[in-house]
Amino acid sequence: MLATKSKSSIARSDTAAICNSAQIAQESLLRRLQMPQMRVIFFSLGVLDILVDRCNTAFHKQVASQLFFKQLVSMLNNPKMN
């Protein structure tokens, strides 16, 4: 599981495989960001940070979509996040 590894220890080949399927990665992140467990959300945001750093434009377009941003905003507006 990528979320348990530190940022520096995730292999480039791991992120390359994920970046090549940007739509699947985005859908998976959205599902995890909707979970009620704060730990899952926290690690998902960490994985998102790594993928944005290492992936190409196709992944950036996926996470810049209106659907993805709406989910992030609703997650941040959640009273549990404060």
C-alpha positions as CSV (number, residue, x, y, z in Angstrom):
1,M,0.0,0.0,0.0
2,L,1.5,3.3,-1.1
3,A,0.1,5.3,1.8
4,T,2.2,3.5,4.4
5,K,5.5,4.3,2.7
6,S,7.4,7.5,3.3
7,K,7.5,10.1,0.5
8,S,11.1,9.4,-0.3
9,S,10.9,5.6,-0.3
10,I,8.1,5.3,-2.9
11,A,9.8,4.0,-6.1
12,R,9.4,5.9,-9.3
13,S,8.2,2.8,-11.0
14,D,5.3,2.6,-8.6
15,T,4.2,6.1,-9.3
16,A,4.8,5.7,-13.1
17,A,2.3,2.8,-13.1
18,I,-0.3,4.8,-11.3
19,C,0.3,7.9,-13.4
20,N,-0.3,5.9,-16.6
21,S,-3.9,5.2,-15.4
22,A,-4.8,8.7,-14.2
23,Q,-8.6,8.1,-14.4
24,I,-8.4,5.0,-12.2
25,A,-6.1,6.8,-9.7
26,Q,-8.4,9.8,-9.5
27,E,-11.5,7.6,-8.9
28,S,-9.7,5.6,-6.2
29,L,-8.6,8.8,-4.4
30,L,-12.1,10.2,-4.6
31,R,-13.5,7.0,-3.0
32,R,-10.9,7.2,-0.2
33,L,-11.5,10.9,0.4
34,Q,-15.2,10.2,1.0
35,M,-14.5,7.6,3.8
36,P,-15.3,8.6,7.4
37,Q,-12.0,7.5,8.8
38,M,-9.6,10.5,9.2
39,R,-6.6,8.3,8.9
40,V,-7.6,7.1,5.4
41,I,-8.3,10.7,4.3
42,F,-4.9,11.8,5.7
43,F,-3.0,9.1,3.9
44,S,-4.9,9.7,0.7
45,L,-4.0,13.3,0.7
46,G,-0.3,12.3,1.2
47,V,-0.6,9.9,-1.9
48,L,-2.2,12.8,-3.8
49,D,0.7,15.0,-3.0
50,I,3.2,12.5,-4.2
51,L,1.3,11.8,-7.4
52,V,1.0,15.5,-8.2
53,D,4.7,15.9,-7.8
54,R,5.7,12.9,-9.9
55,C,2.9,12.5,-12.6
56,N,2.4,14.2,-15.9
57,T,-0.2,16.5,-17.3
58,A,-2.8,13.7,-17.8
59,F,-3.0,13.1,-14.0
60,H,-3.0,16.9,-13.3
61,K,-6.0,17.2,-15.6
62,Q,-7.8,14.5,-13.7
63,V,-7.3,16.0,-10.3
64,A,-8.0,19.5,-11.6
65,S,-11.5,18.4,-12.7
66,Q,-14.6,20.0,-11.3
67,L,-15.7,16.7,-9.7
68,F,-12.5,16.3,-7.8
69,F,-12.4,19.8,-6.5
70,K,-16.0,19.6,-5.4
71,Q,-15.1,16.6,-3.4
72,L,-12.1,18.3,-1.8
73,V,-14.2,21.4,-0.9
74,S,-17.0,19.3,0.7
75,M,-14.4,17.3,2.6
76,L,-12.8,20.5,3.9
77,N,-16.2,21.9,4.9
78,N,-16.9,18.9,6.9
79,P,-17.0,19.8,10.7
80,K,-15.0,16.7,11.5
81,M,-12.0,18.1,9.6
82,N,-11.7,21.1,12.0
